[in-house]
Amino acid sequence: MCHCDAATYNTVFRGQLPVVFIDFDAAHPGPRLWDVAYTAYRFVPLYAPDAVEPTLPVPEACRRLTLFADAYGLSEEERAAFPAVAAARLRALVESMYTQAAAGHPAFSRHVADGHDRRYLTDAQWIEAAFGPRTDNR
């Protein structure tokens, strides 16, 4: 089962320690890496440098992402797939936003009007560029 919105805004903290996730209204069956990718996107965080939210230099994001992957016990195969899966997850979120907005859901209409879709698409491109397969021997 995937939470599908595991993020700091859906986490209860005691001091600096996360103790429980809340808000399971988007939960549904899905692949583990799908949920891990979105959670890493929110907690590392993996936001494009032009994001309104705080961003990290790529080396620090890589360090945190490695810690995250280690903590989740991701295999080498999952680590290699991570950039593409994270980008696909964000693009799927945007498609869902468009579908919900077109159906008249006010919250999703507001998200699209506020540019959340563009933010996710920008972040998806950045994740692929910053963490995807390289040919320059990085």
C-alpha positions in Angstrom: 0.0 0.0 0.0 1.3 3.4 -0.9 0.6 6.5 1.1 1.0 8.6 -2.1 1.5 11.9 -0.2 4.1 11.2 2.5 5.5 14.6 3.0 6.5 16.9 5.9 3.0 18.5 5.8 1.5 15.0 6.4 3.9 14.1 9.2 3.4 14.5 12.9 6.7 15.4 14.6 7.6 15.3 18.3 10.4 17.8 18.4 12.6 17.0 15.4 11.5 13.4 15.3 8.8 12.2 12.8 6.4 9.9 14.6 3.5 9.2 12.3 2.1 9.9 8.9 -1.4 11.3 8.6 -3.8 12.0 5.7 -4.2 8.7 3.9 -7.0 9.8 1.5 -4.7 9.3 -1.5 -3.5 5.9 -0.4 -3.8 3.0 -2.9 -1.9 -0.1 -3.9 1.2 0.6 -5.9 4.9 -0.2 -6.2 7.1 0.6 -3.2 9.5 2.7 -5.2 6.7 4.9 -6.4 6.0 5.9 -2.8 9.7 6.1 -1.8 10.4 8.4 -4.7 7.8 10.9 -3.7 8.7 10.7 -0.1 12.4 11.4 -1.0 11.2 14.2 -3.2 9.5 15.9 -0.3 11.9 15.0 2.5 15.4 15.3 1.0 14.1 17.6 -0.7 14.6 17.3 -4.5 13.3 20.7 -5.7 14.7 22.4 -8.7 17.0 25.3 -7.9 14.5 27.9 -9.0 11.9 26.6 -6.6 10.2 28.9 -4.1 10.9 26.3 -1.4 14.4 25.8 0.0 16.7 23.9 -2.4 20.0 22.1 -1.9 23.1 22.0 -4.0 23.3 18.8 -6.0 26.1 17.3 -3.9 24.1 17.8 -0.7 21.0 16.4 -2.3 23.0 13.4 -3.5 24.3 12.8 0.0 20.8 13.0 1.6 19.3 10.9 -1.2 22.0 8.2 -0.5 21.1 8.3 3.2 17.4 8.0 2.3 18.1 5.1 -0.1 20.2 3.4 2.5 17.6 3.8 5.2 14.9 2.3 2.9 17.3 -0.5 1.9 17.0 0.3 -1.8 18.7 -2.1 -4.1 21.2 -1.0 -6.8 18.5 -1.6 -9.4 16.0 0.6 -7.4 18.7 3.3 -7.0 19.4 3.3 -10.7 15.6 3.5 -11.5 15.0 6.3 -9.0 15.4 9.4 -11.2 13.1 8.1 -13.8 10.5 6.8 -11.3 10.6 10.1 -9.3 10.0 12.1 -12.5 7.3 9.7 -13.6 5.6 10.0 -10.2 5.6 13.8 -10.4 4.2 13.7 -14.0 1.5 11.3 -12.9 0.6 13.7 -10.1 0.2 16.5 -12.6 -2.0 14.4 -14.8 -4.1 13.5 -11.8 -4.4 17.2 -10.9 -5.6 18.0 -14.4 -8.1 15.2 -14.3 -9.5 16.3 -10.9 -9.5 20.0 -11.9 -11.4 19.2 -15.1 -13.9 17.2 -13.0 -14.5 20.4 -11.0 -12.6 19.6 -7.9 -12.0 23.0 -6.4 -8.7 22.2 -4.5 -7.1 20.8 -7.7 -8.4 23.6 -9.8 -6.7 26.0 -7.3 -3.5 24.0 -7.4 -3.4 24.3 -11.2 -4.3 28.0 -11.1 -1.5 28.5 -8.5 1.1 26.8 -10.8 1.7 23.7 -8.7 1.6 21.7 -12.0 4.4 23.7 -13.5 6.4 23.4 -10.3 6.1 19.6 -10.4 7.0 19.4 -14.1 10.0 21.6 -13.5 11.1 19.5 -10.6 10.7 16.3 -12.6 12.9 17.6 -15.4 15.5 18.8 -12.8 15.5 15.4 -11.1 16.2 13.6 -14.4 18.9 16.0 -15.3 20.6 16.1 -11.9 20.3 12.5 -10.9 19.6 10.6 -14.1 22.1 8.4 -16.1 25.2 10.4 -17.1 27.6 10.0 -20.0 30.1 12.5 -18.8 31.7 10.1 -16.2 30.3 12.0 -13.2 
